Amino acid sequence: MENNSLKQQEAGLDIPKLLNKVLANWLLLSVCLLIGVLGAYMVNRYTVPQFEVNSSVMLNPSTNEASSATALLYGDELFQNSNNLTNESIILRSKALALQTLRNLDFDVSYFKRGNIKLTEVYKYGVSYKVTVDTSSANIPYDVLFKVLLEDNHYELSTENQSWSQHLEGKKYLYGEVQHINGFTFNVISKAADASSDENEHLFKINRLNQLAGRYAGALSVNPNAQGASVLQLKLTSATPEKEVDYLNQHMLTYRQYNLDAKNTNAVNTISFIDEQLQQISDSLYFIESRLELFKRNNTAVDIKTAGGRISERVQGLEQQKAEFLLNEQYYKYLRNYLQSGPDNTGVVVPANFGITDPILNNLIEQLVSLQAEITVLAQNNSQSNPLLLNQLQVKRQQLQELKQNLQENLSNLQAANQIALRELNQRIASESASLNRLPAAERQLVNINRLYNLSENLYVLLMQKKAEAGIAKAANTSNVTILTEASKGIKVSPNDTKNYLTGILLGLAIPIAFIFLKDFLNTKVNTAEDITTLTTIPLLGMVGHNQAEDKNLIDQSPKSAMAEAFRTVRSNLRFMTSGTPSQAAGSGKIYVVTSSISGEGKTFSAKNLAYILAISGERTLLINADMRKPNSNVDFGVTSSVGLSNFLAGHAGFDEIIYPTLQSQLYILPSGDIPPNPSELLLNKRMEDLIAELKIQYDYIIVDTPPVGILSDGFELMQLADANIFMVRQGYTQKVFLNNIQQQYASGKIRNTAILFNDVDYAKLTYGYGYGYGYGYYAEDQEQAKKWWKRVPMLKN
């Protein structure tokens, strides 16, 4: 039952106790809280503010102008681009597009001003001068920080870079003049009327656009506006929001032009392919025209009669159909050669441009164009240095190879179907041509020449028509990108002043509180009265405060002190505790055994002062020093004789020889005597029982100062004879494990009538509810007043 009770006490969460532990360390909390707030202030004060810059673009399936033209020409299938948001996001974040944007901006030079502590980048209106760099210079000092001293009519340059400082030292340069220094050509223009009035320290450095493009590509955030929407939100975070506004606005323009160029590339490739075919057809058409002209010159009387004319018209219609199939065959050959070319070849002509409406082929070509665009973007983003991008590039290239294989299979099927159609047309043409055999030879020859001429002419006209249509579509083409919102400076995202102050306050409180509880958790010593009541069921007799005086017999010197009152409380509690014991009924004296776990817990100090407080109340009191291994308790009362308990128990001294009076008339001392070789055996001697019996007759109270029971067994023998056993526990000194040991002895019944005296207590460290009734504060009558708080703080004592 007792153990269960202890476990229940340990399991409970005592909020007031936890709060008292925290408040007891108010100084530590205050210092840490102040440090946390000051730290937050320093972060907010000296961190360069970062601002958010936002813009948005919308991706349209097709523009109104282009859609009407393409619908007219190719049934809405010309110049169709994939608007997959993921692909477009990759393009927007690509290094290649960022580099193209930077080439249209004046970002090759960055400008700075140095404040009292930090270096801050400035832009546009914050810069009173401009540096123009000749990018064709043989030796450009990239990333070297130059300091500019601006004067009214000239400027000076300096740098910490030793390879450049030697060329700049002691030289003055005029504004607007082109300078040539160590292979570097540049010019500085002053934008201020009075440049020397600006007292700030000016600096600049020249950027590598390739590296700058990489930083912008990595910093740009591109996300869909909402699920299912075709709007992309662009966001940059920077300390120079005006600069990022210019960048985002130019980046959207560059992206829109990129989109338009990609669409125009299709038309350009189509026109180029048609021009190649026209060149071949033109040669054939010229040759046939020459034959026809020669035939008519030699056969002026020959004319195609009615029957021949009808045959010729039918053949001409078939030849016109054949021209379209021949054009398809030419495209299929072109596409097969394209697929067999290099893996990174781009710019394929789409089949819809030639009226080929096969849905599978058009879908595969669209996938091919989209996949090639993704591969191009990944290849331009330095994927070799990025394992993730390199893996994506390898996956895309593998997908491209598989897609080309599917295209080859589809192309073979289409070519086979086209050749079947051509064979059927050729058979029909041959059948019609057989009818010509019934015509005269000259007329038949003229019909054949006309048929070849019409075939070439139809093919030529068809190609010219497709070329004109492609040109019209290109002229009517517009970008699919619409700039919804131009870039604008947003809110400050860092430092977040409120968040930082809250974090500083929380850390300022959390760290010391965690330290307090961790220290308490790891502490193995008894610090509070609650530790005693939690670890044991032994009653708490009282608490004795810390003794700051050097005199161990403090009550004699300060009878009205808090220490004296504490021992008076102990005296009252002892009388109440032993009021019903058998010795009280017999009218004999009472024996109080004072012991401890180890030396240094105040056992002897408490025994002396308890004996003295009993004596001054008029009770005849004897103090026995039973710690024969450490005979020192008699010195404070002026007793110098070495004859004592050990001598009596050994039979070398009589009863009257071992008891000595003190300056207090009711207090007597029985010293330990000479140090014996066998103190434990002497205490088991029958003479010890006889001595106690005799002393109980002569004295009202007998205080026995025993050896520590945690080290020696001597004290346990005497505890069996006692009316009350006082177990000493010293604050911040006694180990908790010692309380567990004495609790086991108490619970098993090996010791009885036991109480704990809490010694050397600093009341400021106690938790609630255990000071009242056990100890007192300072009386107004005390000769020594309480110390000021700053004198009690260890770090401020001196």
Secondary structure, 3 states (H helix, E strand, C coil): CHHHHHHHHHHCCCHHHHHHHHHCCHHHHHHHHHHHHHHHHHHHHHCCCEEEEEEEEEECCCCHHHHHHHHHHHCCCCCCCCCCHHHHHHHHCCHHHHHHHHHCCCCCEEEEEECCCCEEEECHHHCCEEEEECCCCCCCCECCCEEEEECCCEEEEEECCHHHHHHHCCCCEECCCCEEECCEEEEEEECCCCHHHCCCEEEEEECCHHHHHHHHHHHCEEEECCCCCCEEEEEEEECCHHHHHHHHHHHHHHHHHHHHHHHHHHHHHHHHHHHHHHHHHHHHHHHHHHHHHHHHHHCCCCCCCHHHHHHHHHHHHHHHHHHHHHHHHHHHHHHHHHHCCCCCCCCCCCHHHHCCCCHHHHHHHHHHHHHHHHHHHHHHCCHHHCHHHHHHHHHHHHHHHHHHHHHHHHHHHHHHHHHHHHHHHHHHHHHHHHHHHHCCHHHHHHHHHHHHHHHHHHHHHHHHHHHHHHHHHHHHCCCCEEEEEEEEEEEEEECCHHHHHHHHHHHHHHHHHHHHHHHHHHCCECCCHHHHHHHCCCCEEEEEECCCCCCCCHHHHCCCCHHHHHHHHHHHHHHHHCCCCHHHHHCCCEEEEEEECCCCCCHHHHHHHHHHHHHCCCCCEEEEECCCCCCCCCHHHCCCCCCCHHHHHCCCCCHHHCCEECCCCCEEEECCCCCCCCHHHHHCCHHHHHHHHHHHHHCCEEEEECCCCCCCCHHHHHHCCCCEEEEEEECCCCEHHHHHHHHHHHHCCCCCCEEEEEEEECHHHCCCCCCCCCCCCCCCCCCCCCCCHHHHCHHHCC
